[in-house]
Amino acid sequence: MSKITKAGGDDTGFDKPLYVPIKRRSFFMYAGATAGATALLLSGCDDDDVFADPTPPAPTPGATTVNVGSGDVGVLNYAYALEQLEAAFYTQLRTGSYYTGLNASSAERQILDDLYYHEVIHREFFKAAITGAAPTAIIKDLTPNFSAINFNDRASVLGAAKAFEDLGVSAYNGAGRFISTTGNGPLYLLLAGKIVSVEARHAAIIRDLLMEGNFVGTDVINSSGLEISKTPTEVVAAANTFLAEGSKLNVSGLV
């Protein structure tokens, strides 16, 4: 399992890498959840068959993007990158004491707290799983660029949360096709399905906060009544607008 350190203060700022440890009273609860999930993932792995291709392409000197790799490890790195981004967003929100007018005891703040903890669990899960199984394959800790978000304004924050959650759901939906059907692939697909169901709940509650009763919209459901999916190329085009130079994603190995 990845190491989770304890530092002073609640959270670090958005100018730091996206990997921000869980703090204080939540440490044991969420560390335990991550350990259990990782154990489940790794329990089906043979020593000689962890990933179909355990090492992503070697970094290119002077490269300005982060290559997630290909095969199963590429998909896991891709998911890990998106979970880093979501966790960093909610971390920055909490660091700034939330937006103006949000009551500390309100249901809305409790919802945002829950989403923060969920996204941190997801981030830690992928970090621990990839590090434990194929440590040379994991991508670096990414650095966000949230300059387009006004963290003091409710509409800006919830609009960004909606964008992140909708993007996460469509990303998982679109990435399943890249997971292998042999070896540990079916297990990865099962776990991805469990995570995307949580992300969909996040998307629904954020939409409801923006407009009561609008937990789903025509922009995320196709004509057959199914949730839309997006290719990795489509997803990173949006995600990269919230990542700093040197942390933008390259998913060429997945297409």
FIVOKOL-572421 format. One line per 10 residues: for each residue y, x, z of N, C-alpha, C. Coordinates in nm, 4 decimals. Each point is the difference from the previous one (the first is absolute). Example, Ala and Ser with C-alpha at 12.3 -4.5 7.8 and 13.67 -1.06 7.14 Angstrom:
2
-0.5690/1.3190/0.7800/0.1190/-0.0890/0.0000/0.1200/0.0900/0.0000 ~ 0.1050/-0.0350/-0.0720/0.1190/0.0820/0.0060/0.1090/-0.0770/0.0730
//
This chain:
255
-0.1198/0.0846/0.0000/0.1198/-0.0846/0.0000/0.1248/0.0881/0.0000 ~ 0.1091/-0.0470/-0.0616/0.1219/0.0784/-0.0046/0.0603/0.0114/0.1389 ~ 0.0727/0.1074/0.0174/0.0644/0.0220/0.1282/0.1253/-0.0840/0.0088 ~ 0.0194/-0.0707/0.1097/0.1188/-0.0804/0.0222/0.0736/0.0597/0.1181 ~ 0.1191/0.0488/-0.0243/0.0740/0.0678/0.1042/0.1006/-0.0924/0.0628 ~ 0.0491/0.0402/0.1151/0.0998/-0.0805/0.0723/0.1268/0.0812/0.0090 ~ 0.1090/-0.0571/-0.0419/0.1269/0.0705/0.0032/0.1021/-0.0870/0.0695 ~ 0.1153/0.0610/0.0326/0.1019/-0.0764/0.0669/0.0600/-0.1072/-0.0891 ~ 0.0453/-0.1090/0.0596/0.0592/-0.1088/-0.0767/-0.1049/-0.0899/-0.0603 ~ 0.0465/-0.1092/-0.0557/-0.0917/-0.0982/-0.0550/-0.0504/0.0390/-0.1368
0.0882/0.0347/-0.0938/-0.0390/0.0283/-0.1366/0.0976/0.0998/-0.0589 ~ -0.0394/0.0678/-0.1061/0.0892/0.0932/-0.0652/0.0715/-0.0680/-0.1144 ~ 0.1011/0.0654/-0.0546/0.0819/-0.0590/-0.1040/-0.0652/0.0029/-0.1361 ~ 0.0650/-0.0695/-0.0972/-0.0604/-0.0112/-0.1316/0.0139/0.1271/-0.0815 ~ 0.0751/0.1010/0.0496/0.0117/0.1249/-0.0728/-0.1167/0.0930/0.0295 ~ -0.0919/-0.0419/0.0874/-0.1173/0.0787/0.0321/-0.1174/-0.0467/-0.0863 ~ -0.1089/0.0793/-0.0035/-0.1176/-0.0446/-0.0760/-0.0472/-0.1368/0.0449 ~ -0.0696/-0.0700/-0.0886/-0.0428/-0.1367/0.0294/-0.1008/-0.0059/0.1130 ~ -0.0721/0.1106/0.0244/-0.1000/-0.0024/0.1063/0.0693/0.0083/0.1342 ~ 0.0135/-0.1135/0.0697/0.0631/-0.0064/0.1309/-0.1021/-0.0528/0.0989
-0.0343/0.0773/0.1037/-0.1058/-0.0428/0.0931/0.0336/-0.1273/0.0755 ~ -0.1036/-0.0708/0.0419/0.0162/-0.1151/0.0882/0.0417/0.0510/0.1371 ~ 0.0849/-0.0721/0.0667/0.0504/0.0457/0.1281/-0.0430/-0.0903/0.1151 ~ 0.0050/0.0559/0.1192/-0.0078/-0.0679/0.1289/-0.1199/-0.0928/0.0152 ~ 0.0246/-0.1240/0.0443/-0.1080/-0.0871/0.0444/-0.0951/-0.0396/-0.1110 ~ 0.0428/0.0090/-0.1265/-0.0849/-0.0434/-0.1106/-0.0995/0.1067/-0.0423 ~ 0.0152/0.1213/0.0537/-0.0813/0.1114/-0.0467/-0.1493/-0.0282/0.0072 ~ -0.0497/-0.0347/0.1171/-0.1439/-0.0147/0.0159/-0.0550/-0.1199/-0.0771 ~ 0.0732/-0.1102/-0.0012/-0.0455/-0.1183/-0.0723/-0.0185/0.0297/-0.1473 ~ 0.1013/0.0614/-0.0604/-0.0036/0.0195/-0.1441/-0.0777/0.1243/-0.0396
-0.0008/0.1009/0.0861/-0.0840/0.1157/-0.0278/-0.1464/-0.0414/0.0011 ~ -0.0362/-0.0869/0.0949/-0.1376/-0.0490/0.0067/-0.0372/-0.0801/-0.1227 ~ 0.0919/-0.0830/-0.0459/-0.0265/-0.0799/-0.1199/-0.0211/0.0889/-0.1214 ~ 0.0814/0.1054/-0.0115/-0.0132/0.0921/-0.1122/-0.1321/0.0744/0.0063 ~ -0.0370/0.0462/0.1207/-0.1253/0.0736/0.0139/-0.1188/-0.0860/-0.0384 ~ 0.0031/-0.1264/0.0446/-0.1113/-0.0897/-0.0319/-0.0103/-0.0268/-0.1481 ~ 0.1132/-0.0237/-0.0645/-0.0008/-0.0265/-0.1437/-0.0460/0.1218/-0.0778 ~ 0.0456/0.1179/0.0423/-0.0394/0.1224/-0.0694/-0.1482/0.0272/0.0170 ~ -0.0506/-0.0241/0.1205/-0.1434/0.0190/0.0223/-0.0810/-0.0901/-0.0917 ~ 0.0473/-0.1233/-0.0183/-0.0681/-0.0929/-0.0897/-0.0006/0.0540/-0.1416
0.1146/0.0515/-0.0441/0.0099/0.0525/-0.1348/-0.0928/0.1186/-0.0208 ~ 0.0000/0.0909/0.0949/-0.0746/0.1241/-0.0179/-0.1487/-0.0136/0.0309 ~ -0.0382/-0.1094/0.0641/-0.1399/-0.0158/0.0373/-0.0918/-0.0063/-0.1206 ~ 0.0530/-0.0462/-0.1137/-0.0831/-0.0106/-0.1195/0.0070/0.1210/-0.0889 ~ 0.0713/0.1051/0.0420/0.0193/0.1168/-0.0851/-0.1046/0.1071/0.0244 ~ -0.0643/0.0465/-0.1046/-0.0882/0.1153/0.0094/0.0843/0.1255/-0.0043 ~ -0.0479/0.1074/0.0649/0.0743/0.1242/0.0036/0.0295/0.0532/-0.1397 ~ -0.0923/-0.0209/-0.0929/0.0158/0.0560/-0.1338/0.0586/-0.0990/-0.0991 ~ 0.0394/-0.1185/0.0471/0.0492/-0.1021/-0.0925/0.1103/-0.0812/0.0664 ~ 0.1080/0.0695/0.0385/0.1095/-0.0680/0.0662/0.0868/-0.0717/-0.1024
0.0432/0.0730/-0.1009/0.0800/-0.0583/-0.1066/-0.0561/0.0461/-0.1335 ~ 0.0186/-0.0813/-0.1011/-0.0464/0.0384/-0.1333/0.0731/0.1238/-0.0478 ~ 0.1287/0.0119/0.0342/0.0716/0.1202/-0.0365/0.0959/0.0340/0.1130 ~ -0.0420/0.0865/0.0952/0.0684/0.0195/0.1268/0.1285/0.0802/-0.0040 ~ 0.0341/0.0614/-0.1109/0.1185/0.0831/-0.0030/0.0946/-0.0442/-0.1096 ~ 0.1238/-0.0385/0.0344/0.0952/-0.0413/-0.1026/0.0467/0.1205/-0.0798 ~ 0.0693/-0.0211/-0.1116/0.0477/0.1129/-0.0796/0.0851/0.0947/0.0832 ~ -0.0103/0.1309/-0.0286/0.0801/0.0978/0.0720/0.1478/-0.0242/-0.0278 ~ 0.0853/0.0153/0.1028/0.1434/-0.0227/-0.0207/0.0552/0.0916/-0.1085 ~ 0.0850/-0.0550/-0.0826/0.0663/0.0791/-0.1034/0.1243/0.0641/0.0581
0.0168/0.1328/-0.0176/0.1197/0.0652/0.0539/0.1272/-0.0707/-0.0460 ~ 0.0853/-0.0319/0.0959/0.1242/-0.0671/-0.0326/-0.0128/-0.1492/-0.0224 ~ -0.1185/-0.0560/0.0229/-0.0207/-0.1431/-0.0236/0.0876/-0.0821/0.0933 ~ 0.0528/-0.1094/-0.0519/0.0874/-0.0855/0.0808/-0.0684/-0.1285/0.0413 ~ -0.1267/-0.0172/-0.0369/-0.0743/-0.1199/0.0371/-0.1264/0.0373/0.0761 ~ -0.0567/-0.0982/0.0668/-0.1234/0.0177/0.0756/-0.1127/-0.0688/-0.0767 ~ -0.0966/0.0773/-0.0473/-0.1126/-0.0533/-0.0763/-0.1065/-0.0504/0.0966 ~ -0.0337/-0.1281/-0.0077/-0.0978/-0.0566/0.0924/-0.1430/0.0389/-0.0365 ~ -0.0212/0.0488/-0.1216/-0.1346/0.0367/-0.0423/-0.0669/-0.1120/-0.0777 ~ -0.1310/0.0077/-0.0099/-0.0753/-0.0999/-0.0765/-0.1257/-0.0400/0.0756
-0.0747/-0.0952/-0.0557/-0.1223/-0.0453/0.0638/0.0276/-0.0691/0.1323 ~ -0.1022/-0.0076/0.0840/0.0144/-0.0693/0.1282/0.1057/0.0634/0.0894 ~ 0.0054/0.1329/0.0012/0.0988/0.0661/0.0852/0.1407/-0.0286/-0.0498 ~ 0.0158/-0.0128/-0.1306/0.1307/-0.0340/-0.0538/0.0448/-0.1376/0.0446 ~ -0.0913/-0.0955/0.0012/0.0325/-0.1354/0.0451/0.0373/0.0007/0.1483 ~ -0.0743/0.0738/0.0798/0.0296/0.0059/0.1438/0.1336/0.0681/0.0252 ~ 0.0296/0.1074/-0.0736/0.1302/0.0651/0.0136/0.1134/-0.0932/-0.0436 ~ -0.0241/-0.0745/-0.1036/0.0973/-0.0981/-0.0502/0.0297/-0.1045/0.1080 ~ -0.1041/-0.0535/0.0609/0.0181/-0.0975/0.1076/0.0689/0.0631/0.1198 ~ -0.0377/0.1238/0.0322/0.0601/0.0718/0.1124/0.1500/0.0188/-0.0223
0.0383/0.0332/-0.1228/0.1413/0.0197/-0.0312/0.0790/-0.1289/0.0212 ~ -0.0545/-0.1112/-0.0461/0.0705/-0.1279/0.0146/0.0082/-0.0423/0.1467 ~ -0.1050/0.0287/0.0766/0.0031/-0.0340/0.1430/0.0994/0.0893/0.0741 ~ 0.0130/0.1248/-0.0437/0.1035/0.0863/0.0579/0.1373/-0.0624/-0.0202 ~ 0.0243/-0.0485/-0.1201/0.1300/-0.0561/-0.0334/0.0299/-0.1245/0.0835 ~ -0.0975/-0.0891/0.0111/0.0201/-0.1219/0.0782/0.0211/0.0322/0.1479 ~ -0.0808/0.0896/0.0537/0.0134/0.0366/0.1411/0.1357/0.0630/0.0269 ~ 0.0473/0.0823/-0.0939/0.1299/0.0648/0.0177/0.1133/-0.1015/-0.0007 ~ -0.0123/-0.1022/-0.0821/0.1030/-0.1042/-0.0071/0.0132/-0.0712/0.1345 ~ -0.1109/-0.0455/0.0567/0.0065/-0.0712/0.1269/0.0373/0.0940/0.1146
-0.0379/0.1270/-0.0104/0.0404/0.0984/0.1004/0.1513/0.0165/-0.0007 ~ 0.0573/0.0114/-0.1193/0.1450/0.0151/-0.0092/0.0720/-0.1236/0.0525 ~ -0.0556/-0.1161/-0.0242/0.0588/-0.1240/0.0504/0.0054/0.0021/0.1525 ~ -0.1092/0.0412/0.0631/-0.0062/0.0054/0.1460/0.0886/0.1100/0.0558 ~ 0.0095/0.1113/-0.0702/0.0834/0.1114/0.0447/0.1458/-0.0422/0.0097 ~ 0.0427/-0.0833/-0.0930/0.1384/-0.0454/-0.0010/0.0252/-0.1223/0.0864 ~ -0.0923/-0.0325/0.0886/0.0117/-0.1160/0.0899/0.0099/-0.1308/-0.0773 ~ -0.0658/-0.0059/-0.1138/-0.0074/-0.1208/-0.0817/0.1383/-0.0348/-0.0562 ~ 0.0054/-0.1124/-0.0703/0.1255/-0.0345/-0.0654/0.0878/-0.0849/0.0914 ~ 0.1257/-0.0072/-0.0364/0.0995/-0.0717/0.0794/-0.0396/-0.1462/0.0203
0.0054/-0.0427/0.1263/-0.0265/-0.1397/0.0321/-0.1441/-0.0324/0.0348 ~ -0.0890/0.0977/-0.0087/-0.1410/-0.0267/0.0306/-0.0222/0.0100/0.1499 ~ -0.0379/-0.1107/0.0610/-0.0225/-0.0044/0.1439/-0.1285/0.0732/0.0359 ~ 0.0058/0.0802/0.1051/-0.1138/0.0826/0.0399/-0.1229/-0.0822/0.0350 ~ 0.0202/-0.1237/0.0460/-0.1125/-0.0836/0.0410/-0.0385/-0.1035/-0.1055 ~ 0.0591/0.0078/-0.1165/-0.0235/-0.1015/-0.1020/-0.1364/0.0155/-0.0652 ~ -0.0509/-0.1108/-0.0537/-0.1271/0.0025/-0.0716/0.0103/0.0891/-0.1236 ~ 0.1175/0.0021/-0.0621/0.0193/0.0813/-0.1200/-0.0191/0.1482/0.0302 ~ 0.0537/0.0444/0.1125/-0.0173/0.1405/0.0364/-0.1460/0.0299/0.0327 ~ -0.0671/-0.0912/0.0653/-0.1420/0.0209/0.0301/-0.0823/0.0102/-0.1274
0.0362/-0.0783/-0.1010/-0.0700/0.0075/-0.1285/0.0203/0.1370/-0.0629 ~ 0.1239/0.0476/-0.0007/0.0291/0.1298/-0.0590/-0.0692/0.1124/0.0775 ~ -0.0094/-0.0145/0.1319/-0.0737/0.0978/0.0794/-0.1476/0.0022/-0.0391 ~ -0.0574/-0.1188/-0.0166/-0.1406/-0.0080/-0.0389/-0.0227/0.0669/-0.1361 ~ 0.0892/-0.0250/-0.0931/-0.0140/0.0611/-0.1318/0.0104/0.1518/0.0081 ~ 0.0884/0.0478/0.0853/0.0121/0.1447/0.0217/-0.1329/0.0585/0.0467 ~ -0.0579/-0.0604/0.1022/-0.1254/0.0529/0.0534/-0.1134/-0.0079/-0.1023 ~ -0.0065/-0.1090/-0.0746/-0.1044/-0.0121/-0.1015/0.0116/0.1101/-0.1047 ~ 0.1235/0.0246/-0.0477/0.0171/0.0998/-0.1054/-0.0284/0.1405/0.0518 ~ 0.0327/0.0258/0.1245/-0.0325/0.1304/0.0584/-0.1515/0.0173/0.0114
-0.0697/-0.1074/0.0389/-0.1461/0.0055/0.0049/-0.0553/0.0322/-0.1381 ~ 0.0492/-0.0669/-0.1026/-0.0499/0.0241/-0.1349/0.0257/0.1439/-0.0432 ~ 0.1199/0.0490/0.0275/0.0331/0.1385/-0.0349/-0.0928/0.0977/0.0711 ~ -0.0176/-0.0197/0.1300/-0.0848/0.0902/0.0776/-0.1458/-0.0082/-0.0434 ~ -0.0426/-0.1191/-0.0383/-0.1365/-0.0181/-0.0461/-0.0277/0.0866/-0.1232 ~ 0.0868/-0.0096/-0.0992/-0.0214/0.0785/-0.1213/0.0152/0.1494/0.0269 ~ 0.0954/0.0385/0.0803/0.0185/0.1415/0.0329/-0.1242/0.0570/0.0681 ~ -0.0514/-0.0741/0.0973/-0.1176/0.0467/0.0729/-0.1235/0.0029/-0.0884 ~ -0.0166/-0.1028/-0.0816/-0.1186/-0.0087/-0.0852/-0.0042/0.1113/-0.1028 ~ 0.1118/0.0227/-0.0692/0.0032/0.1032/-0.1032/-0.0074/0.1387/0.0627
0.0732/0.0211/0.1089/-0.0012/0.1306/0.0662/-0.1383/0.0325/0.0535 ~ -0.0668/-0.0986/0.0591/-0.1313/0.0245/0.0572/-0.1075/0.0240/-0.1039 ~ 0.0117/-0.0634/-0.1156/-0.1044/0.0093/-0.1013/0.0258/0.1089/-0.1034 ~ 0.1246/0.0165/-0.0390/0.0331/0.0968/-0.1054/0.1405/0.0537/0.0258 ~ 0.0155/0.0881/0.0983/0.1331/0.0445/0.0427/0.0829/0.0672/-0.1086 ~ -0.0639/0.0612/-0.0991/0.0774/0.0645/-0.1061/0.0544/-0.0995/-0.1006 ~ -0.0428/-0.1248/0.0100/0.0373/-0.0996/-0.1003/0.1231/-0.0807/0.0368 ~ 0.0391/0.0004/0.1263/0.1053/-0.0917/0.0431/0.1373/0.0439/-0.0500 ~ 0.0815/-0.0971/-0.0385/0.1358/0.0304/-0.0416/0.0854/0.0326/0.1222 ~ 0.1168/0.0549/-0.0245/0.0877/0.0395/0.1099/0.0682/-0.1217/0.0635
0.0650/0.0231/0.1133/0.0835/-0.1022/0.0609/0.1245/-0.0170/-0.0869 ~ 0.0283/-0.1228/-0.0368/0.1092/-0.0274/-0.0924/0.1320/-0.0249/0.0727 ~ 0.1092/0.0180/-0.0724/0.1327/-0.0230/0.0561/0.0667/-0.1159/-0.0734 ~ 0.0455/-0.1009/0.0727/0.0594/-0.1173/-0.0653/0.1468/0.0188/-0.0345 ~ 0.0492/-0.0912/-0.0784/0.1430/-0.0108/-0.0276/0.0349/-0.1483/0.0061 ~ 0.0493/-0.0424/0.1155/0.0315/-0.1401/0.0223/0.1500/-0.0271/-0.0110 ~ 0.0706/0.0828/-0.0748/0.1456/-0.0123/-0.0079/0.0441/-0.1328/-0.0605 ~ -0.0880/-0.0658/-0.0761/0.0368/-0.1276/-0.0631/-0.0129/-0.1184/0.0958 ~ -0.0539/0.0235/0.1188/-0.0226/-0.1080/0.0963/0.1048/0.0068/0.1101 ~ 0.0627/-0.1115/0.0288/0.0944/-0.0096/0.1114/-0.0776/-0.0485/0.1218
-0.0346/0.0914/0.0884/-0.0833/-0.0350/0.1138/0.0751/-0.0800/0.1071 ~ 0.1286/-0.0203/-0.0183/0.0764/-0.0835/0.0931/0.0087/-0.1449/-0.0458 ~ -0.0481/-0.0266/-0.1208/0.0140/-0.1318/-0.0606/-0.1353/-0.0688/-0.0147 ~ -0.0131/-0.1201/0.0522/-0.1280/-0.0716/-0.0016/-0.0507/-0.0224/-0.1416 ~ 0.0860/-0.0469/-0.0891/-0.0436/-0.0307/-0.1358/-0.0498/0.1249/-0.0714 ~ 0.0674/0.1122/0.0213/-0.0417/0.1249/-0.0636/-0.1346/0.0463/0.0536 ~ -0.0177/-0.0087/0.1314/-0.1250/0.0438/0.0627/-0.1172/-0.0882/-0.0421 ~ 0.0179/-0.1315/0.0112/-0.1103/-0.0896/-0.0344/-0.0273/0.0011/-0.1503 ~ 0.1027/0.0197/-0.0810/-0.0212/0.0122/-0.1437/-0.0821/0.1231/-0.0329 ~ 0.0289/0.1104/0.0688/-0.0775/0.1221/-0.0205/-0.1428/-0.0174/0.0509
-0.0152/-0.0661/0.1152/-0.1343/-0.0242/0.0546/-0.0822/-0.0840/-0.0974 ~ 0.0611/-0.1009/-0.0574/-0.0674/-0.0831/-0.0992/-0.0457/0.0845/-0.1192 ~ 0.0890/0.0861/-0.0478/-0.0340/0.0855/-0.1137/-0.1166/0.0921/0.0328 ~ 0.0022/0.0609/0.1186/-0.1070/0.0917/0.0395/-0.1334/-0.0735/0.0165 ~ 0.0030/-0.1143/0.0673/-0.1249/-0.0715/0.0262/-0.0598/-0.0567/-0.1284 ~ 0.0842/-0.0591/-0.0852/-0.0499/-0.0510/-0.1277/-0.0560/0.1134/-0.0853 ~ 0.0691/0.1134/0.0019/-0.0456/0.1153/-0.0781/-0.1341/0.0500/0.0509 ~ -0.0157/0.0038/0.1330/-0.1261/0.0464/0.0574/-0.1166/-0.0877/-0.0399 ~ 0.0190/-0.1313/0.0028/-0.1078/-0.0915/-0.0372/-0.0382/0.0185/-0.1466 ~ 0.0989/0.0042/-0.0867/-0.0292/0.0152/-0.1432/-0.0612/0.1367/-0.0296
0.0355/0.1003/0.0795/-0.0560/0.1339/-0.0198/-0.1485/0.0034/0.0348 ~ -0.0361/-0.0569/0.1144/-0.1423/-0.0049/0.0372/-0.0790/-0.0814/-0.1018 ~ 0.0568/-0.1126/-0.0420/-0.0694/-0.0829/-0.0982/-0.0253/0.0764/-0.1297 ~ 0.0958/0.0822/-0.0392/-0.0127/0.0715/-0.1259/-0.0787/0.1287/0.0074 ~ -0.0232/0.0511/0.1221/-0.0679/0.1295/0.0150/-0.1513/-0.0129/0.0122 ~ -0.0475/-0.1205/0.0302/-0.1439/-0.0173/0.0209/-0.0835/0.0463/-0.1181 ~ 0.0513/-0.0164/-0.1198/-0.0752/0.0363/-0.1210/-0.0269/0.1498/-0.0099 ~ 0.0770/0.0799/0.0746/-0.0156/0.1451/-0.0088/-0.0984/0.0556/0.1025 ~ -0.0506/-0.0857/0.0870/-0.0976/0.0436/0.0998/-0.1387/-0.0034/-0.0631 ~ -0.0794/0.1025/0.0248/-0.1323/0.0096/-0.0607/-0.0927/-0.1099/0.0515
-0.0996/-0.0311/-0.0796/-0.0965/-0.1040/0.0385/-0.1258/0.0614/0.0601 ~ -0.0010/0.1308/0.0150/-0.1142/0.0698/0.0580/0.0439/0.0779/0.1232 ~ -0.0957/0.0617/0.0667/0.0320/0.0802/0.1175/0.0707/-0.0817/0.1054 ~ 0.1130/0.0520/0.0467/0.0761/-0.0681/0.1046/0.1028/-0.0974/-0.0552 ~ 0.0074/-0.0120/-0.1336/0.0978/-0.0873/-0.0615/-0.0003/-0.1419/0.0536 ~ -0.1156/-0.0666/0.0090/-0.0019/-0.1367/0.0516/0.0570/-0.0121/0.1419 ~ -0.0223/0.1008/0.0829/0.0552/-0.0025/0.1354/0.1512/0.0127/-0.0040 ~ 0.0529/0.0891/-0.0850/0.1447/0.0138/-0.0132/0.0618/-0.1314/-0.0466 ~ -0.0660/-0.0657/-0.0943/0.0513/-0.1261/-0.0536/0.0013/-0.1073/0.1086 ~ -0.1047/-0.0028/0.0826/-0.0070/-0.0954/0.1104/0.1159/0.0199/0.0965
0.0254/0.1254/0.0375/0.1069/0.0284/0.0948/0.1375/-0.0268/-0.0604 ~ 0.0151/0.0297/-0.1286/0.1267/-0.0299/-0.0669/0.0250/-0.1502/-0.0007 ~ -0.1067/-0.0781/-0.0185/0.0133/-0.1447/0.0020/0.0441/-0.0514/0.1360 ~ -0.0468/0.0632/0.1056/0.0412/-0.0403/0.1340/0.1477/0.0315/0.0233 ~ 0.0452/0.1156/-0.0501/0.1392/0.0387/0.0198/0.0937/-0.0866/-0.0835 ~ -0.0377/-0.0270/-0.1244/0.0899/-0.0792/-0.0843/0.0153/-0.1426/0.0531 ~ -0.0997/-0.0502/0.0683/0.0137/-0.1345/0.0583/0.1049/-0.0006/0.1098 ~ 0.0111/0.1112/0.0738/0.1042/0.0116/0.1021/0.1368/0.0124/-0.0669 ~ 0.0059/0.0811/-0.1055/0.1268/0.0166/-0.0717/0.0487/-0.1334/-0.0558 ~ -0.0918/-0.0830/-0.0465/0.0386/-0.1307/-0.0534/0.0579/-0.0893/0.1098
-0.0542/0.0104/0.1190/0.0558/-0.0760/0.1132/0.1419/0.0490/0.0305 ~ 0.0199/0.1317/-0.0090/0.1348/0.0544/0.0201/0.0964/-0.0583/-0.1024 ~ -0.0412/0.0029/-0.1259/0.0862/-0.0499/-0.1068/0.0367/-0.1463/0.0228 ~ -0.0969/-0.0786/0.0450/0.0234/-0.1424/0.0226/0.0996/-0.0238/0.1132 ~ -0.0147/0.0740/0.1101/0.0893/-0.0247/0.1139/0.1414/0.0474/-0.0299 ~ 0.0144/0.1083/-0.0745/0.1337/0.0463/-0.0374/0.0687/-0.1029/-0.0901 ~ -0.0745/-0.0547/-0.0947/0.0565/-0.1028/-0.0869/0.0430/-0.1220/0.0817 ~ -0.0775/-0.0340/0.1000/0.0326/-0.1155/0.0830/0.1250/0.0267/0.0833 ~ 0.0191/0.1256/0.0426/0.1220/0.0339/0.0734/0.1224/-0.0108/-0.0896 ~ -0.0165/0.0372/-0.1262/0.1109/-0.0078/-0.0942/0.0343/-0.1449/-0.0356
-0.1051/-0.0819/-0.0160/0.0196/-0.1418/-0.0315/-0.1180/-0.0781/0.0552 ~ 0.0242/-0.0775/0.1041/-0.1076/-0.0715/0.0682/-0.0825/-0.0845/-0.0972 ~ -0.1317/0.0155/0.0099/-0.0914/-0.0736/-0.0849/-0.0296/0.0663/-0.1326 ~ 0.0658/0.1135/-0.0264/-0.0187/0.0681/-0.1273/-0.0909/0.1212/0.0191 ~ -0.1209/-0.0256/0.0522/-0.0901/0.1110/0.0310/-0.0633/0.0609/-0.1236 ~ 0.0115/-0.0651/-0.1134/-0.0513/0.0561/-0.1246/0.0931/-0.0438/-0.1118 ~ 0.0103/0.0811/-0.1045/0.0913/-0.0343/-0.1082/-0.0638/0.0166/-0.1359 ~ 0.0607/-0.0599/-0.0995/-0.0538/0.0095/-0.1360/0.0084/0.1410/-0.0549 ~ 0.0805/0.0846/0.0625/0.0120/0.1385/-0.0468/-0.1193/0.0862/0.0398 ~ -0.0849/-0.0500/0.0897/-0.1168/0.0791/0.0412/-0.1321/-0.0703/-0.0300
0.0065/-0.1206/-0.0545/-0.1199/-0.0761/-0.0338/0.0007/-0.0277/-0.1503 ~ -0.1131/0.0256/-0.0658/-0.0040/-0.0227/-0.1442/-0.0331/-0.1462/-0.0326 ~ -0.0104/-0.0308/-0.1272/-0.0209/-0.1384/-0.0435/-0.1351/-0.0560/0.0421 ~ -0.0918/0.0885/0.0383/-0.1313/-0.0437/0.0467/-0.0053/-0.0174/0.1507 ~ 0.1144/0.0194/0.0638/0.0049/-0.0136/0.1457/-0.0505/0.1217/0.0740 ~ -0.0080/0.1132/-0.0683/-0.0495/0.1229/0.0605/0.1147/0.0974/0.0249 ~ -0.0147/0.0785/0.1059/0.0997/0.1021/0.0310/0.0045/0.1012/-0.1143 ~ 0.1211/0.0419/-0.0357/0.0127/0.0956/-0.1099/-0.0424/0.1395/0.0446 ~ -0.0319/0.0838/-0.0965/-0.0304/0.1397/0.0269/0.0880/0.0861/-0.0881 ~ 0.0245/0.1215/0.0431/0.0809/0.0936/-0.0775/-0.0738/0.1328/-0.0123
0.0201/0.0652/-0.1106/-0.0614/0.1303/-0.0222/0.0691/0.1037/0.0872 ~ -0.0665/0.1119/0.0275/0.0665/0.1063/0.0761/0.1313/0.0442/-0.0633 ~ 0.0053/0.0043/-0.1321/0.1236/0.0395/-0.0685/0.1130/-0.0970/0.0314 ~ -0.0294/-0.1292/-0.0019/0.1014/-0.1010/0.0319/0.0431/0.0099/0.1453 ~ -0.0948/0.0239/0.0883/0.0297/0.0057/0.1429/0.0880/0.1194/0.0334 ~ -0.0354/0.1180/-0.0513/0.0788/0.1182/0.0367/0.1387/-0.0015/-0.0628 ~ 0.0171/-0.0727/-0.1088/0.1336/-0.0131/-0.0576/0.0942/-0.0631/0.1014 ~ -0.0525/-0.0935/0.0795/0.0790/-0.0625/0.1062/0.0015/0.0861/0.1258 ~ -0.1163/0.0500/0.0399/-0.0097/0.0780/0.1243/0.0834/0.1271/-0.0061 ~ 0.0052/0.0637/-0.1156/0.0721/0.1267/-0.0116/0.1498/-0.0139/0.0210
0.0532/-0.1217/-0.0159/0.1424/-0.0196/0.0259/0.0321/0.0117/0.1486 ~ -0.1043/-0.0061/0.0844/0.0183/0.0131/0.1444/-0.0559/0.1322/0.0537 ~ -0.0289/0.0929/-0.0901/-0.0510/0.1307/0.0407/0.0970/0.1091/-0.0440 ~ 0.0158/0.1003/0.0863/0.0911/0.1100/-0.0298/-0.0572/0.0898/-0.1088 ~ 0.0866/0.0793/-0.0606/-0.0461/0.0973/-0.0983/-0.1003/0.0939/0.0663 ~ -0.1073/0.0287/-0.0710/-0.1058/0.0830/0.0565/-0.1090/-0.0821/0.0656 ~ 0.0269/-0.1310/0.0211/-0.1005/-0.0895/0.0590/-0.0358/-0.1137/-0.0925 ~ 0.0572/-0.0048/-0.1183/-0.0315/-0.1068/-0.0938/-0.1432/0.0169/-0.0516 ~ -0.0666/-0.1117/-0.0253/-0.1425/0.0005/-0.0283/-0.0319/0.0129/-0.1481 ~ -0.1071/0.0721/-0.0263/-0.0569/0.0139/-0.1340/-0.1403/-0.0581/0.0043
-0.0231/-0.1089/-0.0750/-0.1295/-0.0663/0.0010/-0.0693/0.0126/-0.1352 ~ 0.0327/0.1043/-0.0733/-0.0569/0.0164/-0.1341/-0.1520/0.0124/0.0036 ~ -0.0563/0.0446/0.1108/-0.1447/0.0126/0.0118/-0.0714/-0.1324/0.0182 ~ 0.0749/-0.1069/0.0247/-0.0605/-0.1312/0.0233/0.0115/-0.0927/-0.1201 ~ 0.0616/0.0451/-0.1065/0.0200/-0.0878/-0.1159/-0.0723/0.0549/-0.1223
//
